């Protein structure tokens, strides 16, 4: 096996984040939502659209599609990671999901109102490609970095991702905001070109990690069942193992609850600004760029703070800030106030994602051969959190008529998460006191 902490391998690993983060920014956060709402808006029928003969509110349909994509991954990942562990070919699965996601983004080039079903399916397939590739990407972390380097390496991945996504986002915005400069007269074409660029960017830069990363280590001796059935058995086995790991067992519930808040805020922030504050597209573009740029600083800053104060303490600090963000969002009434919130969100968004991944990796026994199964469990936890967070946010808005009330519910999830983190901190202190476990 290749030695850990190899700079070339780490840079190549981080480039996978550079490659696929453009999807997350352009498709799920900015250009696609704006384009989709614009072409499906029809106040005369309550902004409803027909999807294979069924009627949905336009934005609800994409929420359902995204939730369905994540649920598909919850069901598929145990099987796929079981196969990856058995055959030691997790890089092949990274390649498959990357090809699926990039092809789906390219397919969105042909999306218009006459091809609504096709566009929504491509949107869902792109989400499957993104989330599917990411779990195998995450599982490389303990394989390429030693315990003391995992915070820095994890932060490097997120930093590369934010830089790459902002670069492509700016290219896309050039087409969207100034189509005349490029001789474009078709109003749909700038967004469609953006989707195509995401697909090309994604598969193009992914070639770098694919050419450098190891394919994985076979672990056939641990699989005693049919591979399909064995995937879920393996997930159950991972849970059994986790129950004997006091730190991981305490970390995952806290991660689930605060992820319900973090992931939902990332997906609904622009919608909140547009709907509750009446902010226009140029302002929304500015907000997203602020969040992405500040997140680069945040991921690095949190990594350095964790070196000094420990991962769990910094996670508690960051989740406390998220609680403040939710309360502030409830009371915000002006664009200026929301810009301030966006800066804070950017600062803690990259930090909490990077620290969560590296904390989980560091809590796992080092040099375990089946990292893909453990990170599958981690990813399933996160995907279920996304589904639960989005459903709760939408339900509260539907029941109360205001997205502001939904932000308070997200704040409650963060409160539960921080309580569980304090419990984790006490457990960590006991483990450190009673064993030679390296402090985080």
N, C-alpha and C positions, 0 to 999 in steps of 0.2 A: 504494500500500500504506500502511496506517495506520502512523504513527510508533511505534517501539518504546518500551517503558517507560511506556506509558499506564496510570496507576493504575486506571482503571475496567476496562480490558481485563484487567489482571493479577488484580484482585479477582474478576472474572467467571470467569477461567480457574481460579483456585483453588477457586471454588465447585463446580466439577465434581468435585474431590476430596472436598469436603464432601458432595456428593450420593451418590457411589458407595461411599465408604469404609464406610458403614453395612452394606452387603452383606458386606464382608470381615470385619467384626467379628461381626455377628449370625449370618450364615449359615455362614461357614466356620470360625468360631472358638468361638462360645459356644452360643447357643440351639439352632441346628439340630443340631449334634453331640450335645448332651445329649438333645434330644427324640428324635432318630433312634435312639440307643442304647437309650433307655428303652422305646420302642415295639417294638423288634426284639429285645430281649434275651430269650433262651430257653436257659438253661443245660442244659436236658434234651437239646437237639440241638446243643450246641456253639455257640450263638448264630448259627446259620446261617439264611439267608433264601433264598427262591426268587425269582429274577429272570428272567422269561420262560422258566421251566422249568429254569434252571441254578441250582445251589446255591453260595452264597458265604458266608463269614464276614461278618457284618453290617458291621463297620467296613472290611473289605477291599473290599467292594462300593463304598462311597463313595470310597475311595482310588482304585480303578480308574476310577470315573466322573469324578473330578477329573482324573486323569492323561489320560483320553481327551479330556476337554474341552480341556486344554492342547495335546494333540497335534492336535486339530482346528484350533485357532488357529494352530499352527505351519504347517499346510498352507494355511489360508485367508488369513492375513495377507499373504503375498507377492502374492497375486492382488488382494486388496482395496486394499492400499496402492498397487499399480501403477495401478489404476483411479483412486484418489484423486489421485495425482500427475498422471495424464493429464488428468483432467477438472477438477482443482482443487476437489473437493467433499468434502474429508475431514470437514467438519462433518456432512454427511449420514450418513456412516458412524458417526460418534460418536452421532448421534441414533438410528440403527437399532439399534446394540448396546445403547444405554441402554434403549430400549423393550423389546428382547428380554430383557435382564436383569431389568428391573423387573417385566415381565409374568410371568416365570418365578418371581420371588419371591412375587408375588401368587398365582400358581398353587399355591404350597406351602401356602397357607391350607387347601386341600382334601386335604392329604397325611395319610394314616393307614395303618395296616397293610393295609387292604383295597385301597389304591391305591399299593402300594410302587413298582411300575414307574413310575407317573406321577410320584411324588415324586422318585425318583432322576433321572429325565429332567429334571425342572424344576431340580433341584440342578445338573446338568451344564450346562443351558442358561443358568442364572444366571452360572455361571463363565465361559462363553463371552461373555456380554454384558459382564461386568466386564472381562475381559482384552482383548476386542476394542475396547471404547471407550477403554481406557487407552492403547493404543499411539497412537491418533490424538490423544488429549489430550497425551501426551508430545511429539509432533511439533510442537506449537504453541510449545514453549519457546523455541527460537532465533528464532521468528517474532515473538514478542511482547516479548522482552527482549534487551538488548545483552549482550555478552560479560561485562562487569563486573557485571551485575545477575543473571545466571542462577543463581548459587548462592542468592541471597536469594529470588528468585522461586520456585525449586524448593522451597526450604524452606517458603515461604509455602503452597504447595500441600499439602504433607504436613501442615503445622500445621492448616490448615483441615480436612483430612481427619480428623485425629485428634480435633479438637474436635467436628466434626459427628457422627462415629461414636459418640463417648462420650455425647453428648446423647441420641441415639436409643437407645443401649444402655441408658441409665438409665431411659428411658420403658418399654422392653421388660421390663426387670427388675422394674419396678413391677407389671406384669401377672403375670410368672412367679413372683415371690417372695411376692406378696400378692394372689392372685386374688380372695379373699373380699372385699377392699375394693371391688372392682368388681362384686360379685355373681356372680362366675363360679364355677360348680361343676364344669364339664367340665374334666378335667385336661389335655386336649389343647388346649383353646381358647387359653390364654395364649401358648403357643408359636406357634400358628397366627396369632393376631393380630399377633405380632411379625413374622412373615414378611410379612404384608400391609402392615404399617407400613413395612417396609424398601422394598418395591416402590413405595409411594406417595411416600415420602421421596426415593427415588432419582430418579424421573421428575419429581417436583415441583421440587426444587432445581436439577435439570439444566436447567430452562428458563432460568435466569439466564445461564449461559455460552452457551447456544444463541442467546440473543437479542443477545449482544454480540460473540462471537468472529467473526473473518472466516471466510468459507467455505473459503479456501485459494486458491492460485495455480495455474492450469493450467500443465502442463509437457509439452504434447503433442509438442514437437519431439524429446524424448529417447526417445520410444517408437516403435520401428520394427517391432514385432511385434504379433501378436494379443494382446489385453489379458490373456486368461487365461494363455496360455503366457508372455506377456511378464512376468507377475508374478515367475515364477521366474528368468527371464532377468535381470530387473531386480535381483533379490536377488543373483544371481551378479555382475552389474555393480557392485553396491554392494561386494561382497567384493573385486572387482578394484580398485576405488577405495580401499578400506580398506587394501589391501596397500601402497599408495603413501603412506599416512598413518602414519608410524612410531608415533605416540602412540596412535592408535585401535587399530592392529594389536596393540600390546602390552597395551592396556587390556582389550580384550574377553575374552581367555583368563582373565585374573585375575578379571574380573567373573563369568565363568561359574562358576569354582570356588568363590569365596566366596558366590555366590548359591545354589549347591547347599546350602550350610549355612544361610544366612540364611532363605531361603524355607521350607525344611523345618522349621526350629525354630519359625517362626511358625505352621506348620500343626499341629505335633505337641505343642506345649508343654503344652496343657491335658490332652491324653491321657497324657502322661508323668506329670504331677502326680497324675492320678487313678489311674493304674495302678501306678506305682512307689511312690508315697507315700501312696496311699489318701485323698487329699484330696477333700472333699465339694464339692457344687455351690456353696454360698455362698463357700467359700474360693477356688474356681476363678474365680468372678465377681470377687472382690476382686483376684486376680492379674491378670486381663485388664484391669481398670480401671487398676491400677497401671501396667501396661505402656503402655497407651494415653496416660495422662496424662503420664508421664515422657517418652514419645516426643515429645510436643509440645516439651518443653524440649530434648530431644536434637537434634531437627532444627535448631532455631535455634542452639544452641550450636555444633554442628559447622559450620554455615555461617559463623559468626563466626571460629572457629578456622581454617577454610580460608582466610579472607581474610588471616590473619596468617602462617600456616605453609605454605599451599599445599594443594590438593586431595589430591594423591597421598600426601603425608606424613600427612595426617589419616586417609586411608583405611587406610594401613598401621597407624596407631595403633588405629583402630577394629577392624580385623580381628584384631589382636593380642588385644584385649579379648574378641572372639568366641571365640578359641581358649581363653582362660581360662574362659569361660562353659561350653564343652563339657566341659572337665576338671572344673570345679566340679559340673556336673550329674551326672557319673558318680559322684562321691563324696557327693552330698547325700543326707541321710536324714531330715531333718525339714522341717516346713512353714516354719519360720522361715528356714532356710537357703534354701529355694526362693523365699521372698519377697525375700530379698536378691538372688538371681539375677535375679528378675523385674525389679527396679529397674534392674539393670545392663543387662539385655536391652532394656528400654524406652529407656534412654538412648542405646544404640548402634543400635537398630533404625531409628528415624526418621532418624538421622544418616547411616547407610550407604546407605539408599535414596535420600535426597535428594541426597547427594554423588555417588552413582553416576550418577544421571540428569544432574546438572549438569556433571559431569566429562566424560561422553560428549558432551554438547551443546557444551561449550567446546572439546573436541578436534576437532570437526568444522569444516570451512571455514565461515565465517560467510556468511550470505545465499545459501546454496545453495537452489535452488527445490524439490528433491525431498527435503525433510526427512522426509516420511512413510516413504519407502523406507529411509532410514537408521535411523529409529526402529523400523521393522518388523524390521530386522536385529537391533537391540538387544533388542526384545521377544521375538523368536524365540530368541535366546540365553538370555534369562531363563527362558522357558517350558521349554526343553530342560533347563535347570538344575533347575527344579522337578521335572520328571519323573524325572530322574536322582537327585536327592536323596531324593525320596519312595520311589523303588524301592529304593535302597540302604539307607535306614533300615528299611523293612519287611523286606527280605531278611535283614539282619543280625539283626534281632529274631527272625525265624523260625528262623534257623540256630542262634542262641545262646540263645534264650528270654528275652532281656533287652533292654529299650530302652536300658539304660545303655551297653551295648556299642555300640549304634547311635550314641550321642552322640560316642563316640571316633572313629568313622568320619567324622562330620561335622567333627570337629576336624581330621582329616587333610585334608579339602577346604579348610578355612581355611588350613592350613599351605601347601598348594600355591598358594593364592591370594596369600598374603603374599609368597612367594618371587617370584611373577610381578610383584607390585607393586613390589618392590625393583628388578627388572629394568626396569620401566616408569619408575621414578624416575631410573635412570641414563640411560635414553634421553631423558627429558625434559630432563635437565641438559645433555646433548649438543646437543639441538635448540636450547635456549635460548642455548647458547654459540656455536653456529654460525650462528644466524639471528636475526631480530628478533622471533621468536615471543613473544607476551606470556606471561609466567610465570603459572602457575596457583597 
